[in-house]
């Protein structure tokens, strides 16, 4: 996926990764990669609010518990963390082509909620921490 994302325009990423099927694949992979041993006992919901270039909002929720994570389309009330970014930037973060800290500092990503959870996200989902 990394090579595909690196070579793709925002428009191509929105058509592929941002499609219904593409988002299902990415979020399912994220749920499978979840490492509950790295969540430090935390359980709860992480909401992703993804916007495409036409302003269409796509919302997904990843529910993490003591043994696994489950992802589903739609918003659950009162998530511990809400992550807002564009579909293309989401694909780049997921592929490791965009550092989440840089995206946050440059205004390409916004976080609301528990920043302690945000700091553990990479480790919780099997990647080295970007921060």
trRosetta pair geometry for C-beta under 8 A, 3 or more apart (Angstrom, degrees):
i j d omega theta_ij theta_ji phi_ij phi_ji
1 4 5.5 -61 -153 41 40 114
1 5 6.0 37 154 -20 74 108
1 94 7.5 -54 134 117 143 99
1 95 5.0 -136 122 -110 100 103
2 5 5.9 -58 -147 37 28 108
2 6 6.2 30 156 -23 64 108
2 95 4.7 152 -101 179 57 102
2 96 6.0 -25 -108 55 114 103
2 97 6.4 153 -150 -53 77 100
3 6 5.6 -53 -145 34 31 114
3 7 6.4 15 160 -8 64 112
4 7 6.3 -72 -152 43 25 101
4 8 6.1 22 157 -29 65 121
4 16 7.9 -104 160 112 127 156
4 95 7.7 -136 65 -116 81 148
5 8 5.8 -65 -141 31 28 114
5 13 6.7 56 -131 -103 74 117
5 17 7.5 37 -96 -45 96 146
5 91 5.4 -172 -122 144 116 101
5 92 5.7 159 171 -98 126 56
5 94 7.9 -177 -86 73 156 85
5 95 3.9 -177 19 19 159 171
5 97 5.1 -161 115 -2 122 147
6 95 7.5 -143 -38 131 74 142
6 97 5.6 -168 -79 -113 75 138
8 12 4.1 -128 -162 88 101 125
8 13 5.0 123 123 -54 130 84
8 16 7.4 -90 -140 33 155 133
8 91 7.8 -46 78 122 136 145
9 12 4.8 98 51 7 76 100
9 13 7.1 -141 94 -3 41 87
10 13 5.8 -59 -150 39 31 111
10 14 6.3 32 154 -20 67 106
10 53 6.5 98 135 -56 123 126
10 86 7.5 -18 -149 143 117 136
10 88 3.9 -49 -136 -78 77 164
11 14 5.8 -54 -149 35 30 111
11 15 6.5 27 154 -17 64 107
11 53 7.2 -35 -90 6 70 150
12 15 5.8 -56 -148 37 33 110
12 16 6.1 6 162 0 68 113
13 16 6.3 -68 -137 49 27 94
13 17 5.0 -19 -170 31 72 117
13 18 6.4 76 134 -15 65 104
13 87 6.5 165 123 123 97 91
13 88 4.2 105 80 -118 138 77
13 91 4.5 -154 -165 42 122 158
13 92 7.6 -22 -129 -41 161 81
14 17 7.5 -41 -86 60 15 80
14 18 4.1 -26 -152 34 46 149
14 52 4.9 96 -142 -139 125 110
14 53 6.3 -77 -64 2 162 99
14 87 4.9 90 -108 90 77 137
14 88 6.0 -45 -50 -57 83 89
15 18 6.7 39 -2 55 13 99
15 19 6.4 16 167 -51 39 103
16 19 6.1 -46 -157 -2 16 110
16 22 5.2 123 146 -89 50 146
17 22 4.3 -175 -146 165 21 134
17 23 7.1 85 161 -66 59 59
17 26 6.2 54 -160 -45 93 139
17 87 6.8 159 96 167 98 96
17 88 7.9 117 63 -108 126 44
17 90 7.5 -175 133 92 128 95
17 91 4.1 96 94 -99 168 126
17 94 7.8 168 -161 54 139 140
18 22 6.0 8 27 78 20 136
18 23 6.6 30 -146 -52 30 102
18 50 7.2 -161 -125 142 95 133
18 52 5.8 104 -178 -92 152 114
18 58 7.0 174 -160 2 85 157
18 87 3.8 34 -97 180 125 143
18 88 7.5 -40 -44 -58 127 56
18 90 8.0 108 -86 60 88 121
18 91 7.3 -78 -46 -45 81 122
19 22 4.3 93 48 7 81 106
19 23 6.9 -156 82 -4 40 84
20 23 6.3 -62 -151 38 24 105
20 24 6.5 25 153 -19 61 109
21 24 5.6 -56 -150 36 31 113
21 25 6.4 31 154 -20 66 106
22 25 5.8 -56 -152 34 30 111
22 26 6.4 24 155 -15 66 107
23 26 5.7 -54 -142 40 34 109
23 27 6.0 24 163 -10 69 110
23 50 7.6 -166 -113 50 129 157
23 58 6.4 -126 -93 160 163 143
23 60 6.5 -161 172 -59 119 140
23 73 7.4 79 116 -90 128 103
24 27 6.3 -62 -141 45 24 102
24 28 6.0 26 159 -21 63 112
24 73 7.8 -44 -83 -46 82 109
25 28 5.9 -57 -143 37 24 110
25 29 6.4 24 157 -18 62 107
26 29 5.9 -57 -151 36 29 110
26 30 6.4 31 150 -21 63 106
26 90 8.0 92 143 139 159 107
26 91 7.5 -100 -100 -108 154 70
26 94 5.7 -6 -159 -167 121 164
27 30 5.3 -48 -146 34 37 117
27 31 6.4 40 154 -20 66 101
27 48 7.9 -147 -97 31 114 145
27 60 5.4 -125 -94 -177 148 150
27 62 6.8 -152 -157 -79 99 99
27 71 3.6 -165 161 147 108 155
27 72 7.9 180 138 -46 144 16
28 31 5.7 -51 -149 34 33 111
28 32 6.5 32 152 -17 64 105
28 71 6.3 -131 -73 53 41 125
29 32 5.7 -55 -148 38 33 111
29 33 6.3 30 154 -19 66 110
30 33 5.8 -61 -148 37 30 110
30 34 7.2 57 149 -51 60 85
30 62 6.4 -74 118 -105 125 141
30 69 7.2 -75 126 108 79 141
30 71 6.1 78 72 -54 107 145
30 94 7.4 -77 -71 -132 111 110
30 125 5.8 -25 -158 -145 79 132
31 34 5.8 -24 -164 -16 37 117
31 62 6.5 -161 -82 -138 84 101
31 68 7.2 43 177 169 90 91
31 69 4.4 -146 -139 99 69 94
31 70 5.7 50 -140 -114 137 22
31 71 4.5 -130 -50 -9 120 100
33 125 4.9 54 108 -174 112 73
33 126 4.2 -108 179 19 100 133
33 127 7.9 25 161 -30 138 85
34 62 8.0 173 -79 177 126 121
34 64 6.3 -172 -149 -119 138 99
34 68 6.2 107 79 -161 135 48
34 69 3.6 149 -58 2 159 119
34 124 6.4 -14 -145 157 70 81
34 125 5.9 -32 -93 -106 51 65
34 126 7.5 -99 -72 -22 9 99
35 38 4.3 38 105 16 112 114
35 39 7.4 173 98 -30 63 82
35 123 7.0 -88 66 151 128 63
35 124 5.9 -160 56 -161 81 36
35 125 7.0 -167 11 -85 87 13
35 126 5.4 129 -27 -66 116 74
36 39 5.3 -42 -154 10 48 122
36 64 7.2 165 -103 -176 83 97
36 65 7.4 -21 -113 97 129 45
36 66 5.8 86 -172 178 141 33
36 67 5.8 -65 -25 -111 166 13
36 68 6.8 -59 -45 -56 124 26
36 69 7.9 -179 -67 -37 87 82
36 124 7.9 38 -94 -151 28 85
38 120 6.8 173 145 -177 88 105
38 123 4.4 -143 171 141 135 97
38 124 5.1 -162 98 -92 104 48
39 42 4.6 -122 165 53 95 85
39 43 7.2 71 143 -68 145 52
39 64 6.2 175 -114 155 150 136
39 120 6.7 114 -128 139 45 140
39 124 5.1 66 -83 -118 77 111
40 120 6.6 -108 7 -115 115 159
42 64 7.1 31 113 102 86 129
42 80 7.5 140 -178 168 116 173
42 117 6.1 176 174 -102 160 95
42 120 7.3 132 27 71 146 153
43 64 5.7 -149 -139 105 55 77
43 65 4.8 36 -140 -125 121 48
43 66 6.1 -41 -75 -47 128 67
44 63 7.6 -110 142 -145 24 62
44 64 6.3 2 54 56 46 92
44 79 7.0 117 154 -164 101 57
44 80 3.8 65 126 -24 147 129
44 81 7.9 104 108 5 122 81
44 114 7.9 69 78 24 157 147
44 117 7.3 -72 64 -106 127 151
45 61 5.3 -16 -164 -170 113 111
45 62 7.0 146 -156 76 58 46
45 63 5.2 -26 -98 -100 79 69
45 64 7.6 172 -88 17 28 73
45 76 4.8 -116 -139 72 164 133
45 78 7.6 102 49 97 125 57
45 79 4.0 -99 102 -122 102 82
45 80 6.1 147 60 7 55 80
45 81 8.0 -161 105 40 55 64
46 61 7.0 150 76 -158 45 58
46 62 4.6 -12 59 59 100 98
46 64 6.9 40 -6 -10 103 111
46 79 6.0 107 -119 -176 15 125
46 80 6.7 -41 -78 59 62 91
46 81 4.9 -9 -123 68 81 101
46 82 7.8 167 -168 -88 54 30
46 83 6.8 17 175 -3 98 109
46 117 7.1 -164 -89 148 106 132
46 121 7.5 110 -124 -112 157 111
47 59 6.6 -14 -171 -164 99 98
47 60 7.5 156 -157 84 52 44
47 61 5.2 -24 -101 -101 68 81
47 75 5.7 35 -135 -132 128 82
47 76 6.8 -150 -80 43 104 76
47 79 4.0 -158 -16 -11 103 164
47 81 7.2 -171 30 96 69 51
47 82 4.5 -16 69 -111 108 77
47 83 7.1 177 90 25 55 65
48 59 6.9 159 84 -152 59 47
48 60 4.6 -5 55 60 108 91
48 61 7.4 -167 19 -79 73 32
48 62 7.3 52 -16 -10 106 99
48 82 7.9 172 -81 -159 20 57
48 83 5.2 -19 -110 68 66 100
48 90 7.0 86 -174 -127 127 135
49 57 6.1 -22 -168 -160 89 105
49 58 7.8 148 -160 75 41 47
49 59 5.4 -9 -105 -102 67 84
49 75 7.9 20 -83 -89 93 114
49 82 6.3 21 -7 -178 112 102
49 83 7.1 178 26 87 71 47
49 84 4.5 -15 69 -106 108 80
49 85 7.9 122 81 19 66 45
50 57 7.2 133 74 -160 46 52
50 58 4.4 -27 70 65 101 97
50 59 7.4 -179 23 -78 74 34
50 60 7.3 18 1 8 114 101
50 84 8.0 -171 -74 -148 33 48
50 85 6.6 -15 -113 76 67 63
50 86 6.9 58 -162 177 71 19
50 87 4.9 81 169 -84 113 68
50 90 5.2 -30 -116 -28 119 155
51 55 6.4 -21 -168 -144 108 33
51 56 6.9 153 -152 75 59 42
51 57 5.5 -25 -95 -97 78 64
51 58 7.6 -179 -79 19 28 74
51 84 7.5 26 -9 -172 107 87
51 85 7.6 -147 28 120 84 23
51 86 5.6 -59 71 -108 78 58
51 87 6.9 -126 81 -25 29 80
52 55 7.2 -44 71 23 68 18
52 56 4.8 2 36 53 109 94
52 58 7.2 60 -28 -10 96 110
52 86 7.1 95 -111 -160 26 81
52 87 4.8 3 -90 -1 73 132
53 86 7.5 46 -65 -152 62 122
53 88 7.9 33 -47 -13 98 120
58 73 7.7 -64 -174 -141 85 100
58 87 6.8 58 30 -87 130 109
59 73 7.1 98 87 -172 62 64
59 74 6.0 31 98 -148 103 17
59 75 4.6 -29 152 -54 146 89
60 71 6.1 11 174 -173 114 100
60 72 7.0 175 -154 93 75 28
60 73 5.6 -51 -103 -110 76 47
60 74 7.4 44 -113 28 35 33
61 71 7.1 171 89 -148 44 56
61 72 6.0 -14 60 62 87 75
61 74 6.4 -43 4 86 109 61
61 75 6.1 120 -51 -131 116 30
61 76 4.5 96 -138 0 167 102
61 79 6.6 -147 -130 -90 104 126
62 69 5.5 6 179 -179 99 118
62 70 7.3 165 -155 82 55 37
62 71 4.8 -21 -101 -96 77 84
63 69 6.6 161 82 -156 46 63
63 70 5.0 -11 57 59 99 89
63 71 7.7 -177 18 -81 68 34
63 72 7.7 2 -2 15 106 99
63 76 7.0 64 -74 -11 105 163
64 68 7.9 -141 -142 116 54 32
64 69 4.7 -21 -99 -101 72 93
64 124 7.1 -14 -127 176 155 134
65 68 6.4 8 55 55 90 56
65 69 7.6 167 18 -87 63 44
69 125 7.9 -24 8 -98 163 88
75 79 7.7 -96 -163 -30 80 119
76 79 6.1 103 75 -70 91 89
79 82 5.5 116 72 -65 127 78
79 113 6.5 -63 105 -86 82 160
80 113 5.5 121 147 169 41 134
80 114 4.7 -28 169 16 91 129
80 117 5.4 95 127 -24 122 165
81 111 6.6 -28 -164 -162 97 96
81 112 7.3 147 -159 80 48 51
81 113 4.1 -162 -104 84 43 135
81 114 5.3 -84 -66 50 90 81
81 115 8.0 128 -112 -76 111 29
81 117 4.7 -138 -39 89 134 130
81 118 5.7 163 -139 -60 142 84
81 121 8.0 -127 104 -72 165 118
82 111 7.1 147 79 -159 58 46
82 112 4.3 -6 55 57 106 100
82 113 5.6 121 9 -14 72 122
83 109 6.7 -17 -169 -170 87 107
83 110 7.7 152 -159 80 42 51
83 111 5.9 -12 -104 -104 65 73
83 118 7.6 141 -82 -113 103 102
84 109 6.8 150 80 -161 55 56
84 110 4.3 -12 60 59 109 98
84 111 7.6 -163 22 -72 78 29
84 112 7.4 40 -10 -3 111 102
85 89 4.6 -104 164 89 117 122
85 90 5.4 149 90 -61 111 81
85 93 7.2 64 92 -9 164 140
85 103 6.5 11 -119 165 140 133
85 108 6.2 44 -138 142 103 73
85 109 4.2 -20 -81 -107 118 80
85 110 7.2 170 -64 20 68 64
86 89 4.5 85 60 14 89 104
86 90 6.7 -145 95 -11 44 86
86 108 7.0 -64 14 -173 104 87
87 90 5.5 -53 -149 32 30 116
87 91 6.6 31 153 -19 63 102
88 91 5.7 -51 -153 33 34 112
88 92 6.5 32 149 -17 64 106
89 92 5.4 -53 -147 38 37 113
89 93 6.3 39 153 -20 68 102
89 98 5.9 -83 -156 81 73 171
89 103 5.9 128 -177 -135 125 132
89 108 5.2 -176 -123 160 158 117
89 109 6.6 -155 137 -64 139 94
90 93 5.8 -53 -147 36 30 109
90 94 6.2 30 154 -18 64 109
91 94 5.7 -56 -145 39 29 112
91 95 6.2 18 158 -11 65 112
92 95 6.0 -61 -142 44 28 104
92 97 4.3 -90 -158 78 79 102
92 98 3.6 59 127 -8 114 117
93 96 7.8 39 180 -69 29 24
93 97 7.7 -85 -55 55 20 66
93 98 4.9 -57 -68 73 61 101
93 99 8.0 16 -117 147 77 3
93 100 5.4 69 -139 -77 119 84
93 103 6.4 -47 -77 -14 116 159
93 109 7.5 71 -64 -76 146 145
96 127 7.2 -162 -86 -147 108 140
98 102 6.9 -128 -178 73 73 111
98 103 5.5 64 152 -58 115 118
98 108 7.8 -89 180 103 140 147
99 102 4.1 73 75 10 104 110
99 103 6.7 -176 89 -11 52 84
99 130 5.1 167 -156 -171 82 129
100 103 5.4 -54 -144 37 35 114
100 104 6.2 37 156 -21 67 104
100 109 6.5 -53 -156 54 72 167
100 121 7.7 -28 63 74 178 134
100 122 7.6 -155 18 -58 138 110
100 130 5.1 123 35 69 93 149
100 131 7.5 -55 80 -52 103 92
101 104 5.7 -53 -149 36 30 112
101 105 6.2 24 156 -13 65 110
101 130 5.4 -163 -9 126 100 103
101 131 5.0 138 -70 -96 126 77
102 105 5.8 -57 -140 42 31 107
102 106 5.9 19 162 -11 66 114
103 106 6.2 -63 -139 44 24 103
103 108 4.3 -85 -158 76 77 109
103 109 4.0 53 132 -3 107 118
104 108 7.7 -74 -53 57 21 72
104 109 4.9 -54 -78 76 59 104
104 110 7.5 125 -131 -92 73 26
104 111 6.5 -7 -122 -11 120 110
107 110 7.7 12 -156 -66 53 87
111 115 6.6 96 125 -100 139 79
111 118 5.3 22 -148 -97 151 152
113 117 7.1 -29 120 46 109 127
113 118 7.8 136 82 -40 89 107
114 117 4.3 62 102 5 111 110
114 118 7.0 171 103 -12 60 84
115 118 4.9 -46 -148 34 47 120
115 119 6.4 53 152 -25 70 98
116 119 5.8 -49 -151 30 32 113
116 120 6.9 18 153 -8 61 108
117 120 6.0 -69 -153 43 34 103
117 121 6.9 62 148 -59 66 84
118 121 5.8 -21 -156 -21 36 117
119 129 7.4 18 175 -146 66 125
119 131 5.9 -87 -136 60 76 151
120 123 5.4 -66 -165 51 67 109
120 124 5.2 69 137 -31 91 108
120 129 7.8 -51 -122 -102 33 113
121 124 5.6 -61 -142 38 27 112
121 125 6.2 -5 169 7 66 112
122 125 6.5 -78 -148 51 23 89
122 127 4.4 -84 -169 83 86 95
122 128 6.2 -21 148 100 130 27
122 129 4.6 153 67 -104 132 45
122 130 5.6 153 -60 -6 152 81
122 131 7.8 176 6 7 132 85
123 126 7.8 67 -172 -54 28 14
123 127 7.3 -101 -71 66 28 52
123 128 7.6 19 -80 -140 70 23
123 129 5.6 -12 -42 -62 96 93
127 130 7.9 6 123 -38 116 89
